[in-house]
Amino acid sequence: MAPAVGSREWWRPFGAGPMHDVLWVTGLVGGVLCLAGHPAASVRQWMPHAVALAAMLAMAPGAGSRRGLLVGAGALGLAWLWQMRAGCRCRGPAEAVDLAAMAVLTAVAAGAAGLESGHHGDHAAAVADGPAGVASAALTPWTALFLVACWVVARAGAVLVRLAWPSGSPEHRPERRALLLGETGGVLMVTTMAAMIGLP
């Protein structure tokens, strides 16, 4: 029997369902596009994107355990540090913003998974618990929207800085196809992660 709209199961992070399957596959496509944006790059440039793709693989619908999500968040945090130190000078800031957003979203998903495992019952039980129960039931969707808004602002800032102060010589800048693949892949991964934890 399908859960009611007011049920906590209706928005459970990474729960099984057709919508989550589609979102997960979309995120995997985004990860593949990020890797395709670095076809001839060295390991130090495509390794962070491989970590992001692995973290997305771990978010398979119905398999997002709290421990696995925490490990994924930690791995994405290390990938962010790697990207800040050894990433592409031209695309590094924007890609670092994407990795940071994915790390935070994965950590939020882990927290929501822990909240779900520690608090059983439907929306009526949350209402019976008072305002705190209702607030916990609505925490993840609003948190996801807030994080996406912060990511959009930071991403726009990184792009503006790149346009205002281009780094690297012209011959070392990525070609348009690689730039488009990387940008599209990053956007897909971040938005699908946010949708998986914040939307039904």
Secondary structure, 3 states (H helix, E strand, C coil): CCCCCCCHHHCCCCCCCHHHHHHHHHHHHHHHHHHHCCCCCCHHHHHHHHHHHHHHHCCCCCCCCHHHHHHHHHHHHHHHHHHHHHCCCCCHHHHHHHHHHHHHHHHHHHHHHHHHHHCCCCHHHHHHCCHHHHHHHHHHHHHHHHHHHHHHHHHHHHHHHHHHCCCCCHHHCCCHHHHHHHHHHHHHHHHHHHHHHHCC
